[in-house]
Amino acid sequence: MDLTVIVPCYNEEEALPLFYAKVKEVLARELSGIQTEFLFVDDGSSDRTLKLLKAFSAKDPCCHFLSLSRNFGKEAAMYAGLKEASGDCCVLMDADLQHPPVLLPSMYRAVTQEGFDCCAGFRADRTGEGRVRSALSKGFYRVIRRLSHMDMADGAGDFRMMSRRMVNSILACQEYNRYMKGIFSFVGFDTKWLPFQNTARAAGKTKWKLRGLFRYALDGIFSFSTAPVTLAAAAGTLLFFLALGLGLWTAVNTLAFGNPVDGWTTIVCLILFLNGIQLLFISILGEYVSRNYLESKGRPIYIIKEQG
């Protein structure tokens, strides 16, 4: 195959027919001379997603699907798609049509004719997104760029077409705790960026809630930065010198000037504050240890229940 279109799916029964028809139309009109396959990855959907994928596969010999044994998450579904894809070029797309199919011809030319190993869509704005979510997203990308020293810009998502050698480099990163945006940046390669306007979902509801996005942000930080551990060391050093300075000041103030030591309220507040700081940094260390524990088990990133 010249091109594999990889589509992770989780409860996308409403959007899938629209996506399939639209992408088929663009490929037939703009890229009719290349061999293309669809590879849908059903990530443990509980609706009719798998039935639709089986119907697509029965009608179209170039349409294939993987059905995972449970919901492993989008990162694992993308890895599964890349692992099972046979195309010289692979493109990752969401099924909700927020990744515009009209960019596919430009992406293919960039990878096959212009010397790029990757051509990625870049969301130029956040139209239609809530102000709180937009502000949190922008703040997260500013933080992770500084902590990881990698190019993970706000607006750069999973929508990208890659050469086979870039795909193979991504597959070589076999960690269980995956953060694909970081892995894309980690493997490098020359990337061409194509801006596009943010659009609403074609159908269905988003699966990303604020809590899930917060956890996803933590995954990115802990997967590609050890800065939180350094922060814990810096905070501990600062608190040590503050405690030392406070102790000396109290001793001098009491012995030299006869001023009484402040009451138990101050002591209780300090104890609670320091214990809170300790628990916070113990949890940060625990996060790294738990991730190392999961990696050491060597469990598979995904399990295929059915494919066709």
C-alpha positions as CSV (number, residue, x, y, z in Angstrom):
1,M,0.0,0.0,0.0
2,D,1.1,3.6,-0.7
3,L,-1.0,5.1,2.1
4,T,-2.7,3.8,5.2
5,V,-5.3,6.0,6.9
6,I,-5.3,5.0,10.6
7,V,-8.5,6.0,12.5
8,P,-8.8,5.3,16.3
9,C,-12.4,4.9,17.2
10,Y,-14.2,4.9,20.6
11,N,-18.0,5.1,20.4
12,E,-18.1,6.9,17.1
13,E,-21.1,5.2,15.4
14,E,-22.7,8.6,14.5
15,A,-19.5,10.1,13.0
16,L,-18.1,7.1,11.2
17,P,-20.4,7.0,8.1
18,L,-19.8,10.7,7.5
19,F,-16.0,10.4,8.0
20,Y,-15.7,7.3,5.7
21,A,-17.7,8.9,2.9
22,K,-15.9,12.2,3.1
23,V,-12.4,10.7,3.1
24,K,-13.3,8.3,0.3
25,E,-14.5,11.2,-1.8
26,V,-11.3,13.2,-1.3
27,L,-9.0,10.3,-2.0
28,A,-10.9,9.4,-5.1
29,R,-10.8,12.9,-6.4
30,E,-7.3,14.0,-5.5
31,L,-5.3,10.8,-4.9
32,S,-6.9,8.3,-7.2
33,G,-3.6,7.0,-8.6
34,I,-2.3,5.6,-5.2
35,Q,-3.1,2.5,-3.4
36,T,-4.9,3.4,-0.1
37,E,-6.2,1.3,2.8
38,F,-8.3,2.3,5.8
39,L,-7.3,0.9,9.1
40,F,-9.9,1.6,11.8
41,V,-9.0,0.7,15.4
42,D,-12.0,0.1,17.7
43,D,-10.8,0.9,21.2
44,G,-13.3,-1.1,23.1
45,S,-16.4,0.8,22.0
46,S,-19.7,0.0,23.7
47,D,-22.0,1.2,20.8
48,R,-22.4,0.0,17.2
49,T,-18.9,1.2,16.1
50,L,-17.6,-2.4,15.6
51,K,-20.7,-3.4,13.6
52,L,-20.2,-0.4,11.3
53,L,-16.5,-1.3,10.8
54,K,-17.4,-4.9,9.9
55,A,-19.9,-3.6,7.3
56,F,-17.3,-1.2,5.8
57,S,-14.8,-4.1,5.6
58,A,-17.3,-6.4,4.0
59,K,-18.1,-3.9,1.2
60,D,-14.6,-2.4,0.7
61,P,-11.5,-4.7,0.4
62,C,-9.3,-1.8,1.2
63,C,-11.0,-1.2,4.5
64,H,-9.7,-3.1,7.6
65,F,-10.3,-2.9,11.3
66,L,-8.8,-3.9,14.6
67,S,-11.0,-4.5,17.6
68,L,-9.1,-4.2,20.9
69,S,-10.2,-6.4,23.8
70,R,-11.0,-3.4,26.0
71,N,-10.6,0.4,26.1
72,F,-6.8,0.8,26.2
73,G,-6.9,4.6,25.4
74,K,-6.2,6.6,22.3
75,E,-2.4,6.4,22.6
76,A,-2.5,2.6,22.6
77,A,-5.0,2.6,19.7
78,M,-2.7,4.8,17.6
79,Y,0.3,2.6,18.3
80,A,-1.8,-0.5,17.3
81,G,-2.7,1.2,14.1
82,L,0.8,2.1,13.2
83,K,2.0,-1.4,14.2
84,E,-0.5,-3.1,11.9
85,A,-0.4,-0.6,9.0
86,S,1.2,-1.7,5.7
87,G,1.4,1.6,3.9
88,D,4.7,3.4,2.9
89,C,3.0,6.5,4.4
90,C,0.6,6.5,7.3
91,V,-1.7,9.2,8.4
92,L,-3.5,9.4,11.8
93,M,-7.0,11.0,11.8
94,D,-9.9,11.4,14.2
95,A,-13.2,10.0,13.1
96,D,-15.1,13.2,14.0
97,L,-13.9,15.1,10.9
98,Q,-12.2,17.8,13.0
99,H,-9.1,16.8,11.1
100,P,-10.0,18.1,7.6
101,P,-9.6,15.4,4.9
102,V,-9.0,18.1,2.2
103,L,-5.4,18.4,3.6
104,L,-4.6,14.8,2.7
105,P,-3.3,15.5,-0.9
106,S,-1.0,18.3,0.4
107,M,0.3,16.0,3.1
108,Y,1.0,13.2,0.7
109,R,2.9,15.5,-1.7
110,A,4.9,16.9,1.2
111,V,6.0,13.4,2.3
112,T,6.5,11.7,-1.1
113,Q,7.8,14.6,-3.2
114,E,9.0,17.5,-1.0
115,G,11.5,15.6,1.1
116,F,9.6,15.7,4.5
117,D,9.3,12.7,6.7
118,C,6.2,14.2,8.4
119,C,3.5,16.6,7.4
120,A,1.3,17.6,10.3
121,G,-1.9,19.6,10.7
122,F,-1.7,22.6,13.0
123,R,-4.8,24.0,14.6
124,A,-4.6,27.7,14.0
125,D,-7.3,28.7,16.5
126,R,-9.6,27.3,19.2
127,T,-12.9,28.6,17.8
128,G,-15.9,26.9,19.6
129,E,-13.9,25.8,22.6
130,G,-14.6,27.0,26.1
131,R,-12.5,29.8,27.5
132,V,-11.4,27.8,30.6
133,R,-10.4,24.8,28.5
134,S,-8.6,26.9,26.0
135,A,-6.7,28.8,28.7
136,L,-5.7,25.6,30.4
137,S,-4.5,24.0,27.2
138,K,-2.4,27.0,26.3
139,G,-0.9,27.1,29.8
140,F,-0.1,23.4,29.7
141,Y,1.8,23.6,26.4
142,R,3.8,26.6,27.7
143,V,4.7,24.6,30.8
144,I,5.6,21.3,29.0
145,R,7.8,23.1,26.5
146,R,9.9,24.6,29.3
147,L,10.0,21.4,31.3
148,S,10.8,18.9,28.5
149,H,12.8,21.2,26.1
150,M,10.9,19.6,23.2
151,D,8.9,21.2,20.4
152,M,5.3,20.6,21.5
153,A,3.4,23.6,20.4
154,D,-0.2,24.5,21.2
155,G,-2.3,23.4,18.2
156,A,0.0,20.5,17.1
157,G,-2.0,17.4,17.5
158,D,-2.1,13.8,16.2
159,F,-3.2,14.7,12.7
160,R,-0.1,13.9,10.7
161,M,1.1,11.9,7.8
162,M,4.5,10.1,8.2
163,S,7.0,8.2,6.1
164,R,7.7,4.6,6.8
165,R,11.0,5.3,8.5
166,M,9.4,7.8,10.9
167,V,6.7,5.2,11.7
168,N,9.4,2.6,12.4
169,S,11.1,5.0,14.7
170,I,7.9,5.6,16.7
171,L,7.3,1.8,16.9
172,A,10.8,1.5,18.4
173,C,9.5,3.5,21.4
174,Q,7.7,0.7,23.2
175,E,7.0,2.2,26.6
176,Y,3.7,1.2,28.2
177,N,2.9,4.8,29.4
178,R,2.7,6.6,26.0
179,Y,2.3,10.2,25.2
180,M,2.3,10.4,21.4
181,K,2.7,14.1,21.1
182,G,6.0,13.8,23.0
183,I,7.1,10.8,21.0
184,F,6.5,12.6,17.7
185,S,8.8,15.4,19.0
186,F,11.3,12.9,20.5
187,V,12.0,10.9,17.2
188,G,12.6,14.2,15.3
189,F,12.6,14.2,11.5
190,D,11.7,17.1,9.2
191,T,8.1,18.2,9.6
192,K,6.0,20.4,7.4
193,W,3.1,22.2,9.2
194,L,-0.2,22.9,7.5
195,P,-2.6,25.2,9.5
196,F,-6.3,24.6,9.6
197,Q,-9.3,26.2,11.3
198,N,-10.9,24.5,14.3
199,T,-14.3,23.0,13.5
200,A,-17.0,21.4,15.5
201,R,-17.5,17.6,15.5
202,A,-19.4,16.2,12.6
203,A,-21.5,14.1,14.9
204,G,-21.5,12.6,18.4
205,K,-20.0,13.9,21.6
206,T,-16.4,14.5,22.7
207,K,-14.9,11.7,24.9
208,W,-12.5,14.2,26.5
209,K,-13.7,15.6,29.8
210,L,-11.7,18.1,31.9
211,R,-10.6,15.5,34.3
212,G,-9.3,13.3,31.5
213,L,-7.5,16.2,29.9
214,F,-5.8,17.0,33.3
215,R,-4.6,13.4,33.6
216,Y,-3.4,13.5,30.0
217,A,-1.4,16.6,30.8
218,L,0.2,14.9,33.8
219,D,1.1,11.9,31.5
220,G,2.9,14.3,29.2
221,I,4.9,15.9,32.0
222,F,5.9,12.7,33.8
223,S,6.7,10.9,30.5
224,F,9.1,13.6,29.1
225,S,10.5,15.5,32.1
226,T,12.2,15.0,35.4
227,A,11.7,18.6,36.3
228,P,9.1,17.8,39.1
229,V,11.8,15.9,41.0
230,T,14.2,18.8,40.6
231,L,11.5,21.1,41.9
232,A,11.0,18.9,44.9
233,A,14.8,19.2,45.7
234,A,14.7,22.9,45.2
235,A,11.7,23.4,47.4
236,G,13.3,21.2,50.1
237,T,16.5,23.2,50.1
238,L,14.5,26.5,50.3
239,L,12.4,25.2,53.2
240,F,15.6,24.1,55.0
241,F,17.2,27.5,54.8
242,L,13.9,29.2,55.7
243,A,13.6,27.0,58.8
244,L,17.2,27.6,59.7
245,G,16.8,31.4,59.4
246,L,13.6,31.3,61.4
247,G,15.2,29.3,64.2
248,L,18.2,31.7,64.4
249,W,15.9,34.7,64.4
250,T,13.7,33.2,67.2
251,A,16.8,32.3,69.3
252,V,18.3,35.8,69.0
253,N,15.0,37.5,69.5
254,T,14.3,35.5,72.7
255,L,17.8,35.4,74.3
256,A,18.9,38.9,73.4
257,F,15.7,40.9,73.7
258,G,13.6,38.6,76.0
259,N,10.7,38.5,73.6
260,P,8.4,35.4,74.1
261,V,8.1,32.7,71.4
262,D,4.9,32.8,69.5
263,G,2.1,30.4,70.5
264,W,1.1,27.0,69.4
265,T,-1.0,28.3,66.4
266,T,2.1,29.3,64.5
267,I,3.7,25.9,65.2
268,V,0.6,24.0,64.1
269,C,0.4,26.0,60.8
270,L,4.0,25.3,60.1
271,I,3.6,21.6,60.8
272,L,0.6,21.3,58.5
273,F,2.4,23.3,55.8
274,L,5.5,21.2,55.9
275,N,3.6,18.0,56.0
276,G,1.6,19.0,53.0
277,I,4.8,19.9,51.1
278,Q,6.3,16.5,52.0
279,L,3.2,14.5,51.0
280,L,3.0,16.5,47.7
281,F,6.6,15.6,46.8
282,I,6.3,12.0,48.0
283,S,3.4,11.7,45.5
284,I,5.5,13.1,42.7
285,L,8.2,10.5,43.5
286,G,5.6,7.9,43.7
287,E,4.3,8.8,40.3
288,Y,7.7,8.1,38.7
289,V,8.1,4.9,40.7
290,S,4.7,3.6,39.7
291,R,5.4,4.3,36.0
292,N,8.7,2.4,36.3
293,Y,6.8,-0.4,38.0
294,L,4.3,-0.6,35.2
295,E,7.1,-0.6,32.6
296,S,9.0,-3.3,34.4
297,K,6.0,-5.7,34.1
298,G,6.4,-5.8,30.3
299,R,2.7,-5.9,29.7
300,P,1.5,-5.5,26.0
301,I,0.4,-2.0,25.0
302,Y,-2.8,-3.4,23.4
303,I,-4.5,-6.7,22.9
304,I,-6.4,-7.5,19.7
305,K,-9.7,-9.3,20.1
306,E,-10.7,-9.4,16.5
307,Q,-9.6,-8.0,13.1
308,G,-10.7,-8.0,9.6
